[in-house]
Amino acid sequence: MPGIELCRNVAVPGSMLIIGTSGLIGSCLYEALKGDHQVTGTFFSCPQKGLIKLDMTERNQVRQLMEELVPGVVFIPAAMPNVEACEENPGLCYQVNVEGVGYVLEAAAGVGAKIVYFSTDYVFDGAAGPYGEDEPPNPISVYGRAKYAVERRVQQSRSPWLIIRTTVVYGPEQQGKNFVLGLIRRVKQGAVVKVPRDQVGTPTYAPNLCRVVKELVELGEEGIYHVAGPDLLDRYQFALEAAQIFDLDQNLIVPVTTAELGQKAPRPLAAGLKVDKVRARVTTPLTGVREGLREMKRALQQ
Ligand SMILES: NC(=O)c1ccc[n+]([C@@H]2O[C@H](COP(=O)([O-])OP(=O)(O)OC[C@H]3O[C@@H](n4cnc5c(N)ncnc54)[C@H](OP(=O)(O)O)[C@@H]3O)[C@@H](O)[C@H]2O)c1
């Protein structure tokens, strides 16, 4: 009966699905949302209690999950976000970051769910950051081009959509991959860590990012929002701030240029994101670098 078919596909307000809950941003989102919303999360290769396994490059798996849950909002932090790995394997990068996410967009539109897609300041070329929402993207890496390709697909979706661009995200994380956790681990092992002094950005504390995103979603916002920390600094300065808060030996942190690092993927150097638009919309204050690092230290000690 047409009536029954219609009911089945009505998105339930408040029911939320996070694709990629086992990652840094996904896990913080889950924490931010779970008290007030009914949330389901997925993992891909790192099983975690309570999460459902999903490979978003498998179109049928994605469609089945979406039709089973019929969420009102689908958050998509899931990605292959390793910029070097994307440059080395553009085929896999495209399969995960563009095709896989494309299946999620298609299935979300099929059940009328709102899409919240996580993107990056790597959609810009880094010639003149920090960037506002209205400035034209011009990605310079395989990863950046994949993220921008998806942004354009999201904007053509039949579903309501919100694109969150963020950058240099740090915080407590089970998989320990982010810049600050990597720095702490390596310096504590006595390794010399070379850090670029010419990559400028706006580091973003993950739990703060997710509280802001929650507020935007609850306000029913759509469109593109830049959500990042308020402080503009280069990666070496950021590493020194982290060293101070986490009592690391600063002598082991060595400033270099990006060219000296010999990385495969070109990096946007003058990057970072302007946050005037989000500040004007939400009441949650944006967390600065020192405050974020201190909060992270407290969270890791618990
Ligand atoms: N971290 C940053 O500094 C930063 C900056 C700007 C933008 N972003 C964007 O923010 C998003 C989240 O970043 P993040 O740092 O949270 O990444 P992350 O920690 O690497 O998490 C990625 C998530 O995607 C999942 N995933 C990977 N392949 C998948 C697949 N084939 N099917 C389904 N799920 C899959 C992972 O699952 P498993 O771990 O279980 O394999 C994980 O849950 C990304 O889109 C990234 O582009 C991040």
PDBQT file of the ligand as one rigid body, heavy atoms in Angstrom, charges set to zero:
ROOT
HETATM    1  N1  LIG A 401      41.432  15.015  11.694  1.00  0.00    +0.000 N 
HETATM    2  C1  LIG A 401      41.629  16.170  11.085  1.00  0.00    +0.000 C 
HETATM    3  O1  LIG A 401      42.585  16.911  11.373  1.00  0.00    +0.000 OA
HETATM    4  C2  LIG A 401      40.662  16.628  10.011  1.00  0.00    +0.000 A 
HETATM    5  C3  LIG A 401      40.832  17.908   9.477  1.00  0.00    +0.000 A 
HETATM    6  C4  LIG A 401      39.952  18.338   8.492  1.00  0.00    +0.000 A 
HETATM    7  C5  LIG A 401      38.946  17.504   8.050  1.00  0.00    +0.000 A 
HETATM    8  N2  LIG A 401      38.828  16.268   8.563  1.00  0.00    +0.000 N 
HETATM    9  C6  LIG A 401      37.761  15.403   8.026  1.00  0.00    +0.000 C 
HETATM   10  O2  LIG A 401      36.973  14.945   9.103  1.00  0.00    +0.000 OA
HETATM   11  C7  LIG A 401      36.560  13.613   8.870  1.00  0.00    +0.000 C 
HETATM   12  C8  LIG A 401      36.890  12.746  10.070  1.00  0.00    +0.000 C 
HETATM   13  O3  LIG A 401      38.287  12.773  10.313  1.00  0.00    +0.000 OA
HETATM   14  P1  LIG A 401      38.906  11.916  11.500  1.00  0.00    +0.000 P 
HETATM   15  O4  LIG A 401      40.179  12.576  11.875  1.00  0.00    +0.000 OA
HETATM   16  O5  LIG A 401      37.874  11.639  12.537  1.00  0.00    +0.000 OA
HETATM   17  O6  LIG A 401      39.250  10.566  10.723  1.00  0.00    +0.000 OA
HETATM   18  P2  LIG A 401      39.564   9.139  11.349  1.00  0.00    +0.000 P 
HETATM   19  O7  LIG A 401      39.864   9.245  12.801  1.00  0.00    +0.000 OA
HETATM   20  O8  LIG A 401      40.571   8.489  10.462  1.00  0.00    +0.000 OA
HETATM   21  O9  LIG A 401      38.180   8.377  11.190  1.00  0.00    +0.000 OA
HETATM   22  C9  LIG A 401      37.741   7.930   9.951  1.00  0.00    +0.000 C 
HETATM   23  C10 LIG A 401      36.545   7.036  10.165  1.00  0.00    +0.000 C 
HETATM   24  O10 LIG A 401      36.143   6.531   8.890  1.00  0.00    +0.000 OA
HETATM   25  C11 LIG A 401      35.934   5.137   9.013  1.00  0.00    +0.000 C 
HETATM   26  N3  LIG A 401      36.117   4.506   7.719  1.00  0.00    +0.000 N 
HETATM   27  C12 LIG A 401      37.259   4.399   6.993  1.00  0.00    +0.000 A 
HETATM   28  N4  LIG A 401      37.032   3.700   5.863  1.00  0.00    +0.000 NA
HETATM   29  C13 LIG A 401      35.709   3.373   5.866  1.00  0.00    +0.000 A 
HETATM   30  C14 LIG A 401      34.872   2.637   4.998  1.00  0.00    +0.000 A 
HETATM   31  N5  LIG A 401      35.326   2.088   3.847  1.00  0.00    +0.000 N 
HETATM   32  N6  LIG A 401      33.568   2.484   5.333  1.00  0.00    +0.000 NA
HETATM   33  C15 LIG A 401      33.068   3.026   6.461  1.00  0.00    +0.000 A 
HETATM   34  N7  LIG A 401      33.822   3.723   7.347  1.00  0.00    +0.000 NA
HETATM   35  C16 LIG A 401      35.135   3.889   7.042  1.00  0.00    +0.000 A 
HETATM   36  C17 LIG A 401      36.960   4.694  10.048  1.00  0.00    +0.000 C 
HETATM   37  O11 LIG A 401      36.627   3.427  10.573  1.00  0.00    +0.000 OA
HETATM   38  P3  LIG A 401      37.763   2.467  11.265  1.00  0.00    +0.000 P 
HETATM   39  O12 LIG A 401      38.647   3.376  12.060  1.00  0.00    +0.000 OA
HETATM   40  O13 LIG A 401      36.942   1.532  12.110  1.00  0.00    +0.000 OA
HETATM   41  O14 LIG A 401      38.475   1.775  10.160  1.00  0.00    +0.000 OA
HETATM   42  C18 LIG A 401      36.821   5.829  11.058  1.00  0.00    +0.000 C 
HETATM   43  O15 LIG A 401      35.715   5.575  11.894  1.00  0.00    +0.000 OA
HETATM   44  C19 LIG A 401      37.225  13.174   7.571  1.00  0.00    +0.000 C 
HETATM   45  O16 LIG A 401      36.283  13.259   6.549  1.00  0.00    +0.000 OA
HETATM   46  C20 LIG A 401      38.321  14.174   7.332  1.00  0.00    +0.000 C 
HETATM   47  O17 LIG A 401      38.484  14.392   5.962  1.00  0.00    +0.000 OA
HETATM   48  C21 LIG A 401      39.660  15.803   9.539  1.00  0.00    +0.000 A 
ENDROOT
TORSDOF 0
